[in-house]
Amino acid sequence: MSSLESQLRADLGPALSDLIRTSEQLSQQILAETDYPIWVWQAEDPFHARQQLAAHILALDFADQQDPNSTLTCSSLIGVSPETLDLADTVNLQRKQVTQILRKMDTKTVAVEDATEHTSHYEKLVKVALTAYGHPRLHRKQMMRPFEILPAEPERVGFTWARIRKSERITTDDARMRLHDLLERTTSTSRQAFLQAELSRVNQLDSEEPLSVVTPPHVHPRANIVWADGPLVTRQTRRAVVPIFYPCHAGQMLPVLKPLADEPPPAGHRMKRRDVKIQDEPYLTSIRVHRYIAYAEA
């Protein structure tokens, strides 16, 4: 094992321990601050809301029988003390630190000895390290999401379902690398021929042309937040798949709240497209790459 790989493993242990310890502290604070306002989607009452939110904060690993492609969400709004707000901020920082270490490990492999067969094989460093530290089922996507922290107590918060497609700007070189990566992992002859054709399409483009990877639309909760300071009104939209924390004092009521509807819009319901700069049809279907209209029509 190289010195870099050893250092990454050495860094991961304390970072994970710190995250778990601070998450437990935050969870306990949530349970203890019973005189602070809280709302959690579909919770029966404030007591169950706190139990649900506290459990979500500690959910770093895959739950039993959890779909590997799913993430747990906790649409919620909670007012907390300055101490609890500091803990939430620290958890966010620690989640980021763990994520950065794991990403550095992703491209590395290590030799693992098989004592029974007296042989060795290569495993991903990240898998070996997480198993060694007792978290072989760490849910990275769930763990890496930071909590939303508001700078001040809002006046109104409205929760709603949103259907948005995400886009990521990449270069032609990025697209070429992703296609080569798929080729290396593909054994089907027909699939290989298809990917070669996609590579030919990339090579037809100008090397300076930007492209966009478009994620299919998905429905998720959002929070529309309003602050009012006299005549000055400030509005923001925040993600609502994670808890939203804000500072307040004990005994205060929740801001004016529009709860999230029990069900998202019907699957066939079409929302207005927000991105009109990208072609509707993908240029490279295997990696969901679209061309920008300005370049395609030039």
Phi and psi in degrees as a GROMACS rama.xvg file:
@    title "Ramachandran Plot"
@    xaxis  label "Phi"
@    yaxis  label "Psi"
@TYPE xy
-71.541  165.663  SER-2
-63.9605  -35.1475  SER-3
-65.5934  -44.688  LEU-4
-63.7251  -40.0954  GLU-5
-63.9342  -39.4675  SER-6
-66.6776  -39.9403  GLN-7
-62.9641  -42.3234  LEU-8
-64.5539  -39.7051  ARG-9
-66.0594  -34.0272  ALA-10
-73.6421  -34.784  ASP-11
-66.517  -41.7012  LEU-12
-55.9308  -58.0267  GLY-13
-62.5216  -36.3407  PRO-14
-64.1711  -42.6258  ALA-15
-65.2083  -43.3313  LEU-16
-61.911  -42.6917  SER-17
-62.6534  -43.3677  ASP-18
-61.8345  -45.7554  LEU-19
-64.2464  -43.8011  ILE-20
-63.1456  -46.5893  ARG-21
-69.0233  -35.5828  THR-22
-62.1053  -40.2908  SER-23
-65.215  -39.6321  GLU-24
-63.4967  -43.7669  GLN-25
-63.9062  -42.0989  LEU-26
-60.2674  -43.0872  SER-27
-66.2096  -37.283  GLN-28
-63.8713  -40.5522  GLN-29
-59.8253  -43.6883  ILE-30
-67.5622  -31.3527  LEU-31
-81.6785  -29.94  ALA-32
-86.1068  64.9637  GLU-33
-72.766  -13.647  THR-34
-97.3704  14.7691  ASP-35
-105.71  151.484  TYR-36
-73.0266  145.36  PRO-37
-152.122  143.677  ILE-38
-139.553  129.534  TRP-39
-129.324  131.824  VAL-40
-53.5087  125.405  TRP-41
65.4193  14.4077  GLN-42
-76.504  144.348  ALA-43
-69.0967  -38.9706  GLU-44
-161.171  173.251  ASP-45
-56.7861  -35.7607  PRO-46
-62.635  -50.5602  PHE-47
-67.897  -29.6736  HIS-48
-62.1302  -43.9792  ALA-49
-66.9159  -40.533  ARG-50
-61.6169  -42.7718  GLN-51
-66.703  -44.3506  GLN-52
-67.51  -41.9483  LEU-53
-61.5167  -40.0746  ALA-54
-67.3461  -37.8652  ALA-55
-63.7435  -38.8765  HIS-56
-60.6964  -32.0436  ILE-57
-90.2843  -3.14284  LEU-58
-82.2238  78.0635  ALA-59
-94.9938  -23.3081  LEU-60
-105.348  161.202  ASP-61
-60.8533  134.128  PHE-62
-76.5421  159.828  ALA-63
-57.6508  132.742  ASP-64
64.2499  16.0953  GLN-65
-74.6455  134.798  GLN-66
-58.3358  128.439  ASP-67
-62.5334  -17.3457  PRO-68
-98.8374  4.35807  ASN-69
-106.669  155.685  SER-70
-126.48  145.707  THR-71
-77.654  138.797  LEU-72
-118.964  159.839  THR-73
-149.006  80.9615  CYS-74
-68.5267  115.226  SER-75
-160.178  159.346  SER-76
-134.283  126.862  LEU-77
-142.124  130.195  ILE-78
-89.6784  136.327  GLY-79
-139.114  167.554  VAL-80
-74.1435  164.551  SER-81
-58.0244  -36.6614  PRO-82
-64.3832  -42.6327  GLU-83
-69.1884  -36.997  THR-84
-63.3215  -38.7048  LEU-85
-63.8167  -38.9833  ASP-86
-63.4165  -42.6492  LEU-87
-62.5212  -39.4963  ALA-88
-65.7182  -39.1454  ASP-89
-66.1937  -41.4819  THR-90
-59.2782  -42.2204  VAL-91
-58.6141  -45.2151  ASN-92
-63.3713  -42.4535  LEU-93
-69.1816  -35.678  GLN-94
-61.8775  -40.9075  ARG-95
-64.1708  -41.3636  LYS-96
-63.8636  -45.0832  GLN-97
-62.7882  -43.1251  VAL-98
-60.2921  -43.246  THR-99
-62.3002  -40.4908  GLN-100
-65.8794  -44.5731  ILE-101
-63.5054  -37.6344  LEU-102
-65.388  -35.771  ARG-103
-67.7471  -27.8969  LYS-104
-79.216  -23.0529  MET-105
-55.4454  -35.4769  ASP-106
-91.3609  5.2686  THR-107
-112.91  146.598  LYS-108
-125.61  157.918  THR-109
-135.527  152.255  VAL-110
-77.1672  132.267  ALA-111
-119.501  127.598  VAL-112
-81.9108  136.974  GLU-113
-104.174  103.577  ASP-114
-63.5589  -32.0638  ALA-115
-71.7176  -46.311  THR-116
-90.4644  -8.52073  GLU-117
56.6224  40.553  HIS-118
-131.709  175.094  THR-119
-134.31  154.285  SER-120
-145.108  168.818  HIS-121
-99.094  137.359  TYR-122
-126.669  157.511  GLU-123
-65.7368  134.649  LYS-124
-57.7116  -40.0108  LEU-125
-63.0929  -37.5705  VAL-126
-68.2387  -44.1835  LYS-127
-62.4895  -44.575  VAL-128
-67.8776  -44.5802  ALA-129
-64.3629  -37.5237  LEU-130
-64.9666  -41.8809  THR-131
-62.5563  -32.7662  ALA-132
-95.2626  12.6038  TYR-133
83.3118  16.2635  GLY-134
-131.648  58.0737  HIS-135
-65.7465  -18.4406  PRO-136
-109.229  25.2451  ARG-137
-56.4152  128.501  LEU-138
-91.7612  93.9655  HIS-139
-63.3716  -42.8593  ARG-140
-63.8686  -38.3349  LYS-141
-70.9494  -40.4458  GLN-142
-69.6348  -34.935  MET-143
-78.7661  -13.1779  MET-144
-73.7547  121.588  ARG-145
-76.8132  150.244  PRO-146
-70.8682  152.895  PHE-147
-85.4059  129.588  GLU-148
-124.546  119.118  ILE-149
-87.7646  146.577  LEU-150
-73.9036  -21.9283  PRO-151
-155.476  165.509  ALA-152
-65.7282  126.858  GLU-153
-81.2191  163.938  PRO-154
-89.4834  -39.8217  GLU-155
-140.944  145.866  ARG-156
-138.395  124.376  VAL-157
-118.627  123.718  GLY-158
-94.8893  139.628  PHE-159
-149.46  160.138  THR-160
-89.3478  135.937  TRP-161
-127.112  141.351  ALA-162
-117.176  110.226  ARG-163
-134.259  138.045  ILE-164
-97.5021  135.985  ARG-165
-95.8922  149.494  LYS-166
-133.06  143.398  SER-167
-124.706  120.997  GLU-168
-76.4826  127.068  ARG-169
-133.72  171.191  ILE-170
-99.5069  170.183  THR-171
-64.6808  -33.3307  THR-172
-64.1891  -40.2147  ASP-173
-60.3448  -45.564  ASP-174
-61.4034  -42.7634  ALA-175
-61.7325  -42.3411  ARG-176
-64.1915  -40.5014  MET-177
-66.0385  -38.099  ARG-178
-67.9622  -41.0298  LEU-179
-62.6131  -37.4  HIS-180
-63.6442  -41.5521  ASP-181
-64.6253  -39.749  LEU-182
-60.8678  -41.6278  LEU-183
-64.5808  -27.3156  GLU-184
-100.632  5.55034  ARG-185
-105.405  131.49  THR-186
-107.108  -16.3761  THR-187
-71.6671  128.86  SER-188
-63.7736  -43.1142  THR-189
-66.0834  -37.8108  SER-190
-67.0731  -40.0358  ARG-191
-61.6007  -41.3914  GLN-192
-64.0423  -39.2746  ALA-193
-64.3636  -43.8137  PHE-194
-67.1659  -34.6618  LEU-195
-63.483  -38.1851  GLN-196
-65.0547  -37.4252  ALA-197
-66.3855  -39.1276  GLU-198
-61.565  -38.7091  LEU-199
-62.4661  -36.3861  SER-200
-67.3847  -38.5358  ARG-201
-63.2011  -41.2877  VAL-202
-67.1322  -15.3026  ASN-203
-80.3578  -13.3012  GLN-204
-89.2043  155.482  LEU-205
-65.4493  137.547  ASP-206
-62.5571  -20.8389  SER-207
-91.8326  -3.20744  GLU-208
-73.7035  126.659  GLU-209
-77.3381  151.938  PRO-210
-128.312  170.995  LEU-211
-136.237  127.615  SER-212
-88.6244  119.692  VAL-213
-108.681  122.409  VAL-214
-85.8504  132.384  THR-215
-55.1377  147.924  PRO-216
-56.7016  139.366  PRO-217
-137.524  152.422  HIS-218
-94.1783  131.536  VAL-219
-151.335  157.098  HIS-220
-78.5972  143.423  PRO-221
-128.835  157.369  ARG-222
-120.876  125.764  ALA-223
-98.1012  116.92  ASN-224
-115.383  137.422  ILE-225
-126.589  129.408  VAL-226
-113.08  140.285  TRP-227
-128.12  124.649  ALA-228
-125.717  87.4007  ASP-229
65.1937  -128.777  GLY-230
-77.8212  -12.101  PRO-231
-84.7751  120.797  LEU-232
-117.948  127.852  VAL-233
-117.345  135.964  THR-234
-124.834  143.019  ARG-235
-143.346  154.667  GLN-236
-114.739  131.578  THR-237
-125.777  156.932  ARG-238
-64.6968  145.386  ARG-239
-124.77  21.5956  ALA-240
-82.0902  -15.2208  VAL-241
-118.838  162.652  VAL-242
-61.1238  146.058  PRO-243
-111.906  116.512  ILE-244
-99.6981  146.183  PHE-245
-146.274  152.134  TYR-246
-79.4304  138.493  PRO-247
-159.536  -174.819  CYS-248
-109.264  156.22  HIS-249
-60.0577  142.809  ALA-250
87.8552  -6.12459  GLY-251
-77.0803  157.697  GLN-252
-89.6477  163.317  MET-253
-65.1147  153.834  LEU-254
-61.1341  167.906  PRO-255
-57.0319  124.392  VAL-256
-125.531  131.385  LEU-257
-107.991  105.807  LYS-258
-66.0051  159.968  PRO-259
-71.0681  135.783  LEU-260
-60.315  151.086  ALA-261
-62.8796  -32.091  ASP-262
-127.458  144.777  GLU-263
-72.3619  170.047  PRO-264
-58.6998  153.875  PRO-265
-55.0453  150.776  PRO-266
-58.4138  -32.3347  ALA-267
-85.187  -5.03838  GLY-268
-71.3468  123.233  HIS-269
-99.6419  124.349  ARG-270
-95.3885  158.851  MET-271
-63.5096  132.129  LYS-272
-67.8447  137.679  ARG-273
-97.5777  -19.8381  ARG-274
-111.589  109.338  ASP-275
-111.815  13.8805  VAL-276
-95.0049  -10.7616  LYS-277
-113.04  140.638  ILE-278
-60.9109  145.62  GLN-279
-65.2798  -44.4931  ASP-280
-86.0274  136.138  GLU-281
-67.6936  145.605  PRO-282
-87.0316  -34.7418  TYR-283
-126.179  97.9937  LEU-284
-67.7868  -29.9781  THR-285
-65.697  -28.1954  SER-286
-122.805  16.5844  ILE-287
55.3714  43.3059  ARG-288
-96.136  131.664  VAL-289
-116.961  154.648  HIS-290
-93.2233  151.41  ARG-291
-77.0808  138.656  TYR-292
-58.5253  -39.2524  ILE-293
-61.2979  -35.2125  ALA-294
-82.5198  -38.3404  TYR-295
-65.4661  -31.262  ALA-296
-96.4078  -1.37063  GLU-297
